[in-house]
């Protein structure tokens, strides 16, 4: 699994002109799933994101986690995070999981994150064309890949 984690002051997902979800201070996570991803990856990544100390404490130091600030989160599935661009100019998405694999993994990630945080994340809609809006706070953007745990 690969995630782009962005600290936001506000974020939303709009589908066909209707706002599906909107948050204030928290995280917007773009989540890429590949065939090799499993329950261990789901739990490791969810825990890592939830515990990332990327919010400012009272002294302006990034020392607080999403849970510490009681922030919100939106998780949007994004297969393009697994784009391969080595050859030619058209990205290849061969490593991205097909919907039959990706949808259950995405749903399990949301389910596990809810168990972990006590709050259900906002979501996009798998396979839909979405307008994702955000105000990146900082800006703070972190890329995490479960294949690089060490």
BELHU-V155261 format. One record per residue. N is the residue number from 1. RES is the residue in one letter. SS is DSSP state (helix for helix, strand for strand, loop for the rest). PSI is psi in whole degrees, 0 to 359 (none if undefined). NEAR is the number of other ideal C-beta (glycine too) atoms within 8 Angstrom. Layout:
n:res:ss:psi:near
N:RES:SS:PSI:NEAR
N:RES:SS:PSI:NEAR
//
This chain:
n:res:ss:psi:near
1:X:loop:145:14
2:X:strand:134:13
3:X:strand:140:14
4:X:strand:115:11
5:X:strand:122:14
6:X:strand:127:15
7:X:strand:127:13
8:X:strand:153:14
9:X:strand:338:6
10:X:strand:150:10
11:X:strand:154:14
12:X:strand:161:13
13:X:strand:126:18
14:X:strand:133:12
15:X:strand:123:12
16:X:loop:43:6
17:X:loop:356:4
18:X:strand:131:6
19:X:strand:118:7
20:X:strand:321:12
21:X:strand:152:10
22:X:strand:139:8
23:X:strand:165:15
24:X:loop:228:7
25:X:loop:129:11
26:X:strand:219:14
27:X:strand:141:13
28:X:strand:123:14
29:X:strand:122:14
30:X:strand:125:11
31:X:strand:120:14
32:X:strand:132:14
33:X:loop:137:13
34:X:strand:167:11
35:X:loop:326:7
36:X:loop:352:5
37:X:loop:143:11
38:X:loop:187:6
39:X:helix:322:6
40:X:helix:316:6
41:X:helix:317:10
42:X:helix:308:14
43:X:helix:318:9
44:X:helix:313:10
45:X:helix:317:13
46:X:helix:315:12
47:X:helix:316:9
48:X:helix:313:9
49:X:helix:314:15
50:X:helix:326:12
51:X:helix:357:8
52:X:loop:126:10
53:X:loop:82:9
54:X:loop:12:10
55:X:strand:145:14
56:X:strand:138:8
57:X:loop:190:9
58:X:loop:345:3
59:X:loop:9:5
60:X:loop:16:5
61:X:loop:135:6
62:X:strand:97:9
63:X:strand:2:7
64:X:strand:148:10
65:X:loop:175:11
66:X:helix:316:13
67:X:helix:321:8
68:X:helix:321:8
69:X:helix:359:10
70:X:loop:43:4
71:X:loop:171:11
72:X:strand:170:11
73:X:strand:144:16
74:X:strand:134:17
75:X:strand:121:14
76:X:strand:125:13
77:X:strand:133:11
78:X:loop:96:9
79:X:helix:337:11
80:X:helix:350:9
81:X:helix:344:12
82:X:helix:22:11
83:X:loop:136:8
84:X:strand:128:10
85:X:loop:14:6
86:X:loop:316:3
87:X:loop:133:5
88:X:loop:193:3
89:X:loop:354:2
90:X:loop:119:4
91:X:loop:146:7
92:X:strand:136:8
93:X:loop:29:10
94:X:loop:329:5
95:X:loop:342:7
96:X:strand:137:13
97:X:loop:144:11
98:X:loop:160:7
99:X:helix:323:8
100:X:helix:329:6
101:X:helix:315:10
102:X:helix:319:14
103:X:helix:311:9
104:X:helix:324:8
105:X:helix:316:13
106:X:helix:312:13
107:X:helix:320:8
108:X:helix:322:10
109:X:helix:313:14
110:X:helix:314:12
111:X:helix:313:8
112:X:helix:320:11
113:X:helix:324:14
114:X:helix:315:11
115:X:helix:317:6
116:X:helix:314:9
117:X:helix:340:11
118:X:loop:3:4
119:X:loop:137:7
120:X:loop:127:5
121:X:loop:150:13
122:X:strand:155:12
123:X:strand:165:11
124:X:loop:202:14
125:X:loop:120:9
126:X:loop:126:9
127:X:loop:353:4
128:X:loop:155:8
129:X:loop:122:4
130:X:loop:147:11
131:X:strand:115:6
132:X:strand:119:12
133:X:strand:144:7
134:X:strand:155:10
135:X:strand:106:7
136:X:strand:121:10
137:X:strand:110:9
138:X:strand:289:6
139:X:strand:145:7
140:X:strand:117:10
141:X:strand:128:10
142:X:strand:137:9
143:X:strand:130:8
144:X:strand:134:10
145:X:strand:127:8
146:X:helix:344:11
147:X:helix:355:6
148:X:helix:49:5
149:X:loop:332:5
150:X:loop:none:2
//
